[in-house]
């Protein structure tokens, strides 16, 4: 909660500590009152130029072997989402950052086409967005999911 009030339209109400960050910094006022910057309600979109888009999944409890995620983080912000902790890898937290900072892999369609053209690729099923929703509000502008599905269809990719 921010100032003890829930944030309308967000699944998380506070920032949580990241398991990868061992230190955090804040400004402490001489009067002893911590300076707290109000959390922005706007979502920030960060462009990431990924090296690859098709990722191998090695987990005995996940029913698929390959996945691709054009977005990291999710503006929908479902409080129960299991993908929240993946945001910690990027240096953000699993609370408000997960739904306020969305990483956009703008080169995902080109990377998928490159992967499917590779002579080493065996046409195995690829799960689209096993970690975050592929139809977030930013999809209206970026159309990454639409383009990925189109490329997969043109290659006959399951």
N, C-alpha and C positions, 0 to 999 in steps of 0.2 A: 504494500500500500504506500502511496505517496501522500504525506500529510494525513495519514489515517483514512484516506478516501480511496475506494476502488477506482480503477481506471476503466471507464466505459469503453467497450470494444476490444479489450485486451484480456487474454487468458491469465497472464501473470500480473501480479499486483506489486511486485518488487524485484529488485536486482538480487541475484544470489551469487555467492562466491563461486568462482571457477576452480575446479580441482587442479588446473594447470598453472594458475597464478599463485605464487607464494607470497607476494606482496601486493598491497594496494595503497594508494596515496590519496590524501585529502588535505584540504586547507583547514587548519584549525585557527579560529579567531582568538585573539588575546583574551577576550571575555569568556572563553571556554565554550562557546557555541560553535558547533561545526557548521561550516558553510556547505550547504547542500544545493547543488544545481538542480533546478526542476527538470524532471524527465520530459524530453520532447515527446509529443504524441505523434509526431510525423514519422513515417517509416523512411529509412535511408536505404537506398539501393546501391550496392557496391559492385562494380564490374570486375569480374575475375577472369583472367585469361588462363583457363585451365590447360594442363598438359595432356590430359586424357579425360574421357567422359564415361567410358564403359569400365566399371569396377568389378573385380572378382569379389564375391561374398563367400567367405570361408567360415560358416557358422552352422553347427549341427541343428540349431532350432529355427533357422530361416529356410523356407521352402524353395528358394531360388538361388542360382549360382552367379548370375550377372545382374547388375543394376546400373542405372544412370540417373543422375539428379541434376537437372538444369538449374535448380535453385537450392540454396542452402539457407535455412531459416524459413519461417513461414508466417506471413502476415495474418493468417487466420487465428493463430495463437491458441489452439486448443490446449487447455491446461493439462490434459492427460497424455499429450503427445510423447511417444517414446524417443523421438528424434531430437528433443531439446538438448540433450547432452552432447550431441555432435557439434553444436555451435561452440563449445568450449575449445575444441581443436583449433578453431580459427582465432581464438583470443577473446571471444565474447562470452557472455554468460548464458545459462540456460533459462533465465527468467525473462525479463523484458527485452533483453538484447535479441533473443531468439525470434521475437515477433516484430521488433523495430528495426533490425539490421538484416536485410535480405541480400545474400550474395548471388549475383546473376552471372551465370557462366555463358556469356554471350556467344562464345565460339563453340558451344556444344554441338550445333548441327554439323559444322565442318569436321569436328573431331569424330562424330559418329560415322560420317561418310568415310573418313580415313580408316577407321577401325574396321568397317564392313568391307572395305576394298582390300584389306590386308590378306595376304595369302595364308597367314596362320589362323585367321578367324574361322571357327567352325560355327555354323549357323545355329547356335543354341539360343533359347529364349532369353530376352533381356527384360527385366522389370523396370518400368519407367517410374521414377520417383518413389522408390521404396522408403525414402526417409522424409520427404516433405511433399506437400501438395503441388502437383504440376500445374494446377489451374488457380494460381494466386492472382490477385488484382493486377500485378505487373505483367502477367501473361497477355493481357489485352494489347499492350504495346510491344512487348518483346516477341511474342508468338514462338517461343523456343519449343514448347511442347508440341504445338501444331507442326512445326518444321521437323522435329525429331520423328514424329509419327509418319510424316510424309516420306522421309528418307528411308525409314524402316520398311514401309510399304513398297517403295520403288525397288528395294533389294530383295523383297520376299522374306524379310527378317521376321522370325516369330517373336 
